[in-house]
Amino acid sequence: MSSAAIPSLEDFTRDAKSWLEENAEYRTSGTDDKDIVWGDGEFSVSVFHSLSFDEEQALLRRGMDWIQKKAEKGYHAITAPIEYGGLALPRAYSRAFSKLESQFQTPTGHETLSVTVGLIAPTIELFGTPEQKSEYVARFMATRDLCCQLFSEPGAGSDLASLACRADRDGDEWVLNGQKVWSSGAQFSAFGELIARSNVDIPKHKGMTAFIIPMDLPGIEIRPIKQMSGGSSFNEVFFNDVRIPDTMRLGPEGEGWKVALTTLGFERDHSGDGGGGGSRVGGSWRQLLATARAFGATADPVMRQELAKAYSHFRIEGFVNRRAADIRRSGAAPGPEGSLGKLVWTEGMRLVSDVVSQILGPSLVADTGEWGTFAWGEHVLGAPGYRIAGGSDETQRNIIGERVLGLPGDVRVDKDLPWKDTKR
């Protein structure tokens, strides 16, 4: 889009507001994005959904439908290039739309939507062949298909470079064998981004290759994992002599670690809207404040101090994420700033868990049917999971210490050993 074709921010906001009014209903709790009417509408603060397969599939379908509706106008990808269905507008336009959208009732967000839109699509944009970019980027950004990550393994979590899932070259094809675990949304996904071991005779960080995998190929088995928060969003995925053409390879052979780090960098950047404009994963400041008001906690000076800490943390998190987003919008690949954003995010969820536990007391663990109370249990049970997801908090601190502060690196005794000689 040329500069002459860029609408003014005022014109864009006016048109976007008109479109939202035609396609969604205002939130009954007000449009100032500050107040919630207690007991009115949906109250979701879950980190991981506690839903049956059919319920979760329906939730995803609602989210996909909303993103696809926005895609008709380019509102799903306001800063993205026009060739991918976006509007190629500055970040200020995206922020203006998000602020407007928050005033309307929109579908609840879901991690699989975020993975598809915010992780897999931009990774393909950076590493894909022209054919892969043309085939998948716009398709995934508009959630015409869903995607999952196929990274972690039972013996390769935070130390992802130790992964053992094999990819063996056979002419113009690759044969995949092994297991992945904690793959969110795999049972609903049409594609996955897989990192596999393609060379066992060189050090572990150098012998991996990335692929885009159709999840319905013969030899792929998906087994949902029951979570303590109730649902089964996570999965084990098994590969048994799965064959894929070399055209599904993402990036150069042996460069899977670089591809993985890029995707993980996007995962640690929480500057997006959760893949659909729905409610914030794990709840928002507005929901925490509404809960405190409903239980009279705002009159207690100690609780007011705790709420002030939570509010300050939300604000700082927003500034950190905005900085990360601006770096990303400049065209740079994700860097160590994403690790800071993820640490701030997970620490914020822990803080919210502590504060809401003090506010609710027994109402947090006893389901009395009262609106906005027992629902917080899904936050408290789900929040610890994100201290590991996308790289543990300890891993994030190592990245910041080594790559930002210049501190000495951890001792890595297997750094120069061939993968086949490392202890696992």
PECOR-V865429 format. One record per residue. N is the residue number from 1. RES is the residue in one small letter. PHI is phi in whole degrees, -180 to 180 (* if undefined). D_FIRST is the distance of its C-alpha to the first C-alpha in Angstrom with 2 decimals. Layout:
n->N res->RES phi->PHI d_first->D_FIRST
n->N res->RES phi->PHI d_first->D_FIRST
This chain:
n->1 res->m phi->* d_first->0.00
n->2 res->s phi->-73 d_first->3.79
n->3 res->s phi->-62 d_first->6.58
n->4 res->a phi->-68 d_first->8.11
n->5 res->a phi->-89 d_first->6.13
n->6 res->i phi->-75 d_first->6.86
n->7 res->p phi->-71 d_first->10.31
n->8 res->s phi->-66 d_first->13.32
n->9 res->l phi->-60 d_first->14.88
n->10 res->e phi->-65 d_first->17.78
n->11 res->d phi->-65 d_first->16.05
n->12 res->f phi->-60 d_first->14.26
n->13 res->t phi->-63 d_first->17.71
n->14 res->r phi->-63 d_first->19.54
n->15 res->d phi->-67 d_first->17.65
n->16 res->a phi->-65 d_first->17.94
n->17 res->k phi->-63 d_first->21.58
n->18 res->s phi->-62 d_first->22.27
n->19 res->w phi->-65 d_first->20.92
n->20 res->l phi->-63 d_first->23.01
n->21 res->e phi->-65 d_first->26.00
n->22 res->e phi->-80 d_first->25.79
n->23 res->n phi->-117 d_first->25.61
n->24 res->a phi->-150 d_first->27.72
n->25 res->e phi->-103 d_first->30.75
n->26 res->y phi->-63 d_first->31.09
n->27 res->r phi->-65 d_first->33.18
n->28 res->t phi->-71 d_first->36.73
n->29 res->s phi->-87 d_first->37.30
n->30 res->g phi->109 d_first->35.23
n->31 res->t phi->-118 d_first->31.68
n->32 res->d phi->-94 d_first->32.02
n->33 res->d phi->60 d_first->31.41
n->34 res->k phi->-125 d_first->34.76
n->35 res->d phi->-110 d_first->37.63
n->36 res->i phi->-116 d_first->38.75
n->37 res->v phi->-82 d_first->41.51
n->38 res->w phi->-61 d_first->44.04
n->39 res->g phi->91 d_first->44.91
n->40 res->d phi->-111 d_first->42.01
n->41 res->g phi->85 d_first->39.57
n->42 res->e phi->-80 d_first->38.73
n->43 res->f phi->-127 d_first->39.57
n->44 res->s phi->-121 d_first->38.07
n->45 res->v phi->-128 d_first->38.29
n->46 res->s phi->-70 d_first->38.77
n->47 res->v phi->-91 d_first->37.50
n->48 res->f phi->-124 d_first->38.45
n->49 res->h phi->-70 d_first->39.11
n->50 res->s phi->-103 d_first->42.72
n->51 res->l phi->-135 d_first->42.22
n->52 res->s phi->-72 d_first->43.75
n->53 res->f phi->-57 d_first->41.82
n->54 res->d phi->-66 d_first->41.26
n->55 res->e phi->-66 d_first->40.25
n->56 res->e phi->-69 d_first->37.74
n->57 res->q phi->-63 d_first->36.32
n->58 res->a phi->-66 d_first->35.98
n->59 res->l phi->-62 d_first->34.25
n->60 res->l phi->-63 d_first->31.71
n->61 res->r phi->-63 d_first->31.23
n->62 res->r phi->-63 d_first->30.50
n->63 res->g phi->-65 d_first->27.90
n->64 res->m phi->-63 d_first->26.25
n->65 res->d phi->-61 d_first->26.32
n->66 res->w phi->-69 d_first->24.61
n->67 res->i phi->-63 d_first->21.78
n->68 res->q phi->-67 d_first->21.37
n->69 res->k phi->-66 d_first->21.41
n->70 res->k phi->-64 d_first->18.62
n->71 res->a phi->-63 d_first->16.67
n->72 res->e phi->-62 d_first->16.82
n->73 res->k phi->-112 d_first->14.40
n->74 res->g phi->82 d_first->12.52
n->75 res->y phi->-74 d_first->14.80
n->76 res->h phi->-79 d_first->16.49
n->77 res->a phi->-149 d_first->13.79
n->78 res->i phi->-63 d_first->11.67
n->79 res->t phi->-93 d_first->10.89
n->80 res->a phi->-76 d_first->10.78
n->81 res->p phi->-59 d_first->8.41
n->82 res->i phi->-63 d_first->7.19
n->83 res->e phi->-65 d_first->10.18
n->84 res->y phi->-104 d_first->12.44
n->85 res->g phi->89 d_first->11.77
n->86 res->g phi->-87 d_first->9.99
n->87 res->l phi->-112 d_first->7.39
n->88 res->a phi->55 d_first->6.33
n->89 res->l phi->-102 d_first->8.05
n->90 res->p phi->-63 d_first->11.08
n->91 res->r phi->-58 d_first->14.45
n->92 res->a phi->-60 d_first->15.86
n->93 res->y phi->-71 d_first->14.00
n->94 res->s phi->-65 d_first->15.46
n->95 res->r phi->-65 d_first->18.79
n->96 res->a phi->-64 d_first->18.79
n->97 res->f phi->-67 d_first->18.36
n->98 res->s phi->-60 d_first->21.04
n->99 res->k phi->-64 d_first->23.34
n->100 res->l phi->-64 d_first->23.04
n->101 res->e phi->-61 d_first->23.53
n->102 res->s phi->-66 d_first->26.64
n->103 res->q phi->-84 d_first->28.29
n->104 res->f phi->-115 d_first->28.36
n->105 res->q phi->-77 d_first->30.49
n->106 res->t phi->-129 d_first->28.47
n->107 res->p phi->-60 d_first->29.91
n->108 res->t phi->-63 d_first->31.50
n->109 res->g phi->-70 d_first->29.59
n->110 res->h phi->-153 d_first->30.97
n->111 res->e phi->-59 d_first->30.93
n->112 res->t phi->-65 d_first->30.13
n->113 res->l phi->-65 d_first->26.85
n->114 res->s phi->-63 d_first->26.06
n->115 res->v phi->-61 d_first->27.14
n->116 res->t phi->-64 d_first->25.03
n->117 res->v phi->-78 d_first->21.74
n->118 res->g phi->-96 d_first->22.29
n->119 res->l phi->-117 d_first->24.48
n->120 res->i phi->-72 d_first->24.49
n->121 res->a phi->-58 d_first->20.85
n->122 res->p phi->-69 d_first->19.69
n->123 res->t phi->-67 d_first->22.84
n->124 res->i phi->-65 d_first->22.08
n->125 res->e phi->-60 d_first->18.57
n->126 res->l phi->-83 d_first->20.51
n->127 res->f phi->-113 d_first->23.59
n->128 res->g phi->-72 d_first->23.06
n->129 res->t phi->-70 d_first->23.39
n->130 res->p phi->-53 d_first->20.58
n->131 res->e phi->-68 d_first->22.59
n->132 res->q phi->-65 d_first->22.96
n->133 res->k phi->-61 d_first->19.29
n->134 res->s phi->-64 d_first->18.58
n->135 res->e phi->-79 d_first->21.61
n->136 res->y phi->-115 d_first->21.53
n->137 res->v phi->-62 d_first->18.50
n->138 res->a phi->-63 d_first->16.74
n->139 res->r phi->-61 d_first->20.33
n->140 res->f phi->-78 d_first->21.54
n->141 res->m phi->-62 d_first->18.69
n->142 res->a phi->-93 d_first->19.45
n->143 res->t phi->51 d_first->23.18
n->144 res->r phi->-70 d_first->24.09
n->145 res->d phi->-136 d_first->26.53
n->146 res->l phi->-105 d_first->27.98
n->147 res->c phi->-133 d_first->28.79
n->148 res->c phi->-133 d_first->31.47
n->149 res->q phi->-93 d_first->32.39
n->150 res->l phi->-123 d_first->35.46
n->151 res->f phi->-113 d_first->36.39
n->152 res->s phi->-65 d_first->39.56
n->153 res->e phi->-134 d_first->43.01
n->154 res->p phi->-54 d_first->46.48
n->155 res->g phi->-109 d_first->47.22
n->156 res->a phi->-149 d_first->43.76
n->157 res->g phi->-104 d_first->42.19
n->158 res->s phi->-63 d_first->41.37
n->159 res->d phi->-92 d_first->42.51
n->160 res->l phi->-61 d_first->39.93
n->161 res->a phi->-66 d_first->40.66
n->162 res->s phi->-87 d_first->44.08
n->163 res->l phi->-56 d_first->42.74
n->164 res->a phi->-121 d_first->44.95
n->165 res->c phi->-58 d_first->43.12
n->166 res->r phi->-96 d_first->43.53
n->167 res->a phi->-128 d_first->41.27
n->168 res->d phi->-107 d_first->43.50
n->169 res->r phi->-72 d_first->42.25
n->170 res->d phi->-138 d_first->43.95
n->171 res->g phi->67 d_first->42.71
n->172 res->d phi->-91 d_first->39.20
n->173 res->e phi->-125 d_first->39.53
n->174 res->w phi->-122 d_first->39.97
n->175 res->v phi->-111 d_first->42.70
n->176 res->l phi->-106 d_first->42.08
n->177 res->n phi->-143 d_first->44.96
n->178 res->g phi->146 d_first->45.14
n->179 res->q phi->-138 d_first->44.22
n->180 res->k phi->-121 d_first->41.42
n->181 res->v phi->-146 d_first->41.92
n->182 res->w phi->63 d_first->40.17
n->183 res->s phi->-84 d_first->37.26
n->184 res->s phi->-68 d_first->35.71
n->185 res->g phi->73 d_first->34.85
n->186 res->a phi->-60 d_first->36.02
n->187 res->q phi->-71 d_first->37.96
n->188 res->f phi->-110 d_first->34.86
n->189 res->s phi->-96 d_first->32.46
n->190 res->a phi->-87 d_first->31.62
n->191 res->f phi->-138 d_first->30.60
n->192 res->g phi->-139 d_first->31.56
n->193 res->e phi->-98 d_first->30.67
n->194 res->l phi->-108 d_first->34.03
n->195 res->i phi->-112 d_first->35.36
n->196 res->a phi->-133 d_first->38.65
n->197 res->r phi->-83 d_first->41.36
n->198 res->s phi->-108 d_first->41.19
n->199 res->n phi->-149 d_first->43.66
n->200 res->v phi->-96 d_first->46.72
n->201 res->d phi->-97 d_first->48.16
n->202 res->i phi->-127 d_first->45.78
n->203 res->p phi->-54 d_first->45.02
n->204 res->k phi->-59 d_first->43.35
n->205 res->h phi->-73 d_first->39.96
n->206 res->k phi->-105 d_first->39.57
n->207 res->g phi->-106 d_first->40.73
n->208 res->m phi->-117 d_first->38.02
n->209 res->t phi->-136 d_first->35.34
n->210 res->a phi->-103 d_first->32.52
n->211 res->f phi->-142 d_first->31.90
n->212 res->i phi->-102 d_first->29.97
n->213 res->i phi->-115 d_first->32.88
n->214 res->p phi->-66 d_first->33.23
n->215 res->m phi->-80 d_first->35.59
n->216 res->d phi->-104 d_first->37.70
n->217 res->l phi->-70 d_first->39.10
n->218 res->p phi->-59 d_first->42.91
n->219 res->g phi->99 d_first->44.50
n->220 res->i phi->-97 d_first->42.16
n->221 res->e phi->-123 d_first->44.01
n->222 res->i phi->-116 d_first->42.52
n->223 res->r phi->-125 d_first->44.93
n->224 res->p phi->-63 d_first->43.85
n->225 res->i phi->-113 d_first->45.35
n->226 res->k phi->-74 d_first->46.86
n->227 res->q phi->-99 d_first->45.70
n->228 res->m phi->-69 d_first->47.88
n->229 res->s phi->-82 d_first->45.43
n->230 res->g phi->119 d_first->46.26
n->231 res->g phi->-87 d_first->43.46
n->232 res->s phi->-137 d_first->42.76
n->233 res->s phi->-70 d_first->39.09
n->234 res->f phi->-83 d_first->40.06
n->235 res->n phi->-146 d_first->41.30
n->236 res->e phi->-94 d_first->43.19
n->237 res->v phi->-130 d_first->41.80
n->238 res->f phi->-112 d_first->44.16
n->239 res->f phi->-118 d_first->43.46
n->240 res->n phi->-125 d_first->46.39
n->241 res->d phi->51 d_first->45.91
n->242 res->v phi->-80 d_first->42.36
n->243 res->r phi->-107 d_first->40.91
n->244 res->i phi->-137 d_first->37.27
n->245 res->p phi->-74 d_first->35.85
n->246 res->d phi->-64 d_first->34.55
n->247 res->t phi->-66 d_first->31.13
n->248 res->m phi->-92 d_first->30.84
n->249 res->r phi->-69 d_first->31.33
n->250 res->l phi->-109 d_first->28.51
n->251 res->g phi->86 d_first->28.42
n->252 res->p phi->-66 d_first->31.37
n->253 res->e phi->-61 d_first->34.90
n->254 res->g phi->86 d_first->36.54
n->255 res->e phi->-105 d_first->33.36
n->256 res->g phi->-64 d_first->33.49
n->257 res->w phi->-66 d_first->34.30
n->258 res->k phi->-65 d_first->31.08
n->259 res->v phi->-63 d_first->29.11
n->260 res->a phi->-61 d_first->31.29
n->261 res->l phi->-62 d_first->30.83
n->262 res->t phi->-65 d_first->27.05
n->263 res->t phi->-62 d_first->27.34
n->264 res->l phi->-65 d_first->29.99
n->265 res->g phi->-63 d_first->27.83
n->266 res->f phi->-65 d_first->25.24
n->267 res->e phi->-64 d_first->28.29
n->268 res->r phi->-84 d_first->29.54
n->269 res->d phi->-93 d_first->26.31
n->270 res->h phi->-102 d_first->26.84
n->271 res->s phi->-86 d_first->23.82
n->272 res->g phi->-81 d_first->22.36
n->273 res->d phi->-106 d_first->23.65
n->274 res->g phi->86 d_first->25.92
n->275 res->g phi->81 d_first->23.77
n->276 res->g phi->170 d_first->23.76
n->277 res->g phi->81 d_first->24.21
n->278 res->g phi->-77 d_first->27.95
n->279 res->s phi->-65 d_first->30.65
n->280 res->r phi->-63 d_first->30.77
n->281 res->v phi->-61 d_first->32.77
n->282 res->g phi->86 d_first->36.26
n->283 res->g phi->94 d_first->36.03
n->284 res->s phi->-120 d_first->34.67
n->285 res->w phi->-60 d_first->36.28
n->286 res->r phi->-59 d_first->36.56
n->287 res->q phi->-70 d_first->38.61
n->288 res->l phi->-65 d_first->40.82
n->289 res->l phi->-65 d_first->41.50
n->290 res->a phi->-62 d_first->42.27
n->291 res->t phi->-65 d_first->44.73
n->292 res->a phi->-62 d_first->46.39
n->293 res->r phi->-65 d_first->46.80
n->294 res->a phi->-63 d_first->48.21
n->295 res->f phi->-103 d_first->50.85
n->296 res->g phi->71 d_first->51.70
n->297 res->a phi->-74 d_first->50.62
n->298 res->t phi->-71 d_first->48.91
n->299 res->a phi->-87 d_first->52.41
n->300 res->d phi->-91 d_first->53.51
n->301 res->p phi->-63 d_first->52.92
n->302 res->v phi->-67 d_first->52.65
n->303 res->m phi->-69 d_first->50.05
n->304 res->r phi->-62 d_first->48.14
n->305 res->q phi->-67 d_first->47.96
n->306 res->e phi->-65 d_first->46.73
n->307 res->l phi->-65 d_first->44.05
n->308 res->a phi->-64 d_first->43.02
n->309 res->k phi->-62 d_first->42.67
n->310 res->a phi->-64 d_first->40.51
n->311 res->y phi->-63 d_first->38.27
n->312 res->s phi->-60 d_first->37.95
n->313 res->h phi->-65 d_first->37.08
n->314 res->f phi->-58 d_first->34.31
n->315 res->r phi->-66 d_first->32.82
n->316 res->i phi->-63 d_first->33.13
n->317 res->e phi->-59 d_first->31.59
n->318 res->g phi->-62 d_first->28.54
n->319 res->f phi->-67 d_first->28.18
n->320 res->v phi->-63 d_first->28.70
n->321 res->n phi->-67 d_first->26.09
n->322 res->r phi->-65 d_first->23.51
n->323 res->r phi->-63 d_first->24.24
n->324 res->a phi->-62 d_first->23.97
n->325 res->a phi->-65 d_first->20.62
n->326 res->d phi->-64 d_first->19.25
n->327 res->i phi->-64 d_first->20.71
n->328 res->r phi->-66 d_first->19.22
n->329 res->r phi->-68 d_first->15.65
n->330 res->s phi->-74 d_first->16.20
n->331 res->g phi->100 d_first->16.51
n->332 res->a phi->-77 d_first->20.30
n->333 res->a phi->-70 d_first->22.58
n->334 res->p phi->-57 d_first->24.71
n->335 res->g phi->-122 d_first->27.66
n->336 res->p phi->-66 d_first->30.94
n->337 res->e phi->-61 d_first->29.40
n->338 res->g phi->-64 d_first->28.94
n->339 res->s phi->-65 d_first->32.74
n->340 res->l phi->-64 d_first->33.21
n->341 res->g phi->-61 d_first->30.91
n->342 res->k phi->-69 d_first->32.89
n->343 res->l phi->-62 d_first->36.19
n->344 res->v phi->-62 d_first->35.29
n->345 res->w phi->-65 d_first->34.23
n->346 res->t phi->-67 d_first->37.42
n->347 res->e phi->-66 d_first->39.57
n->348 res->g phi->-64 d_first->38.08
n->349 res->m phi->-66 d_first->39.04
n->350 res->r phi->-64 d_first->42.52
n->351 res->l phi->-62 d_first->42.84
n->352 res->v phi->-62 d_first->41.88
n->353 res->s phi->-59 d_first->44.46
n->354 res->d phi->-65 d_first->47.12
n->355 res->v phi->-67 d_first->46.46
n->356 res->v phi->-69 d_first->46.30
n->357 res->s phi->-66 d_first->49.43
n->358 res->q phi->-68 d_first->51.28
n->359 res->i phi->-70 d_first->50.11
n->360 res->l phi->-88 d_first->50.98
n->361 res->g phi->59 d_first->54.01
n->362 res->p phi->-61 d_first->55.69
n->363 res->s phi->-64 d_first->53.14
n->364 res->l phi->-73 d_first->50.72
n->365 res->v phi->-111 d_first->53.01
n->366 res->a phi->-115 d_first->54.86
n->367 res->d phi->-81 d_first->52.99
n->368 res->t phi->-92 d_first->54.45
n->369 res->g phi->85 d_first->51.73
n->370 res->e phi->-73 d_first->50.57
n->371 res->w phi->-61 d_first->46.85
n->372 res->g phi->74 d_first->44.81
n->373 res->t phi->-116 d_first->47.62
n->374 res->f phi->-60 d_first->48.38
n->375 res->a phi->-59 d_first->44.67
n->376 res->w phi->-65 d_first->44.29
n->377 res->g phi->-60 d_first->46.41
n->378 res->e phi->-67 d_first->43.46
n->379 res->h phi->-71 d_first->41.70
n->380 res->v phi->-62 d_first->44.83
n->381 res->l phi->-78 d_first->45.50
n->382 res->g phi->-90 d_first->41.94
n->383 res->a phi->-57 d_first->40.92
n->384 res->p phi->-60 d_first->43.12
n->385 res->g phi->-61 d_first->41.28
n->386 res->y phi->-80 d_first->38.15
n->387 res->r phi->-76 d_first->40.30
n->388 res->i phi->-113 d_first->40.38
n->389 res->a phi->-59 d_first->37.15
n->390 res->g phi->70 d_first->34.50
n->391 res->g phi->102 d_first->37.22
n->392 res->s phi->-62 d_first->40.14
n->393 res->d phi->-57 d_first->40.31
n->394 res->e phi->-65 d_first->42.68
n->395 res->t phi->-65 d_first->40.20
n->396 res->q phi->-62 d_first->37.50
n->397 res->r phi->-67 d_first->40.06
n->398 res->n phi->-63 d_first->40.92
n->399 res->i phi->-62 d_first->37.30
n->400 res->i phi->-64 d_first->37.01
n->401 res->g phi->-62 d_first->40.45
n->402 res->e phi->-83 d_first->39.93
n->403 res->r phi->-93 d_first->36.28
n->404 res->v phi->-107 d_first->35.81
n->405 res->l phi->-88 d_first->39.36
n->406 res->g phi->73 d_first->40.69
n->407 res->l phi->-76 d_first->43.73
n->408 res->p phi->-59 d_first->45.83
n->409 res->g phi->-76 d_first->44.68
n->410 res->d phi->-61 d_first->46.72
n->411 res->v phi->-72 d_first->49.48
n->412 res->r phi->-124 d_first->48.32
n->413 res->v phi->-71 d_first->51.38
n->414 res->d phi->-104 d_first->49.56
n->415 res->k phi->-58 d_first->46.69
n->416 res->d phi->-107 d_first->47.94
n->417 res->l phi->-83 d_first->49.89
n->418 res->p phi->-59 d_first->48.91
n->419 res->w phi->-56 d_first->47.69
n->420 res->k phi->-65 d_first->50.75
n->421 res->d phi->-99 d_first->53.02
n->422 res->t phi->-82 d_first->51.50
n->423 res->k phi->-83 d_first->53.26
n->424 res->r phi->-134 d_first->51.66
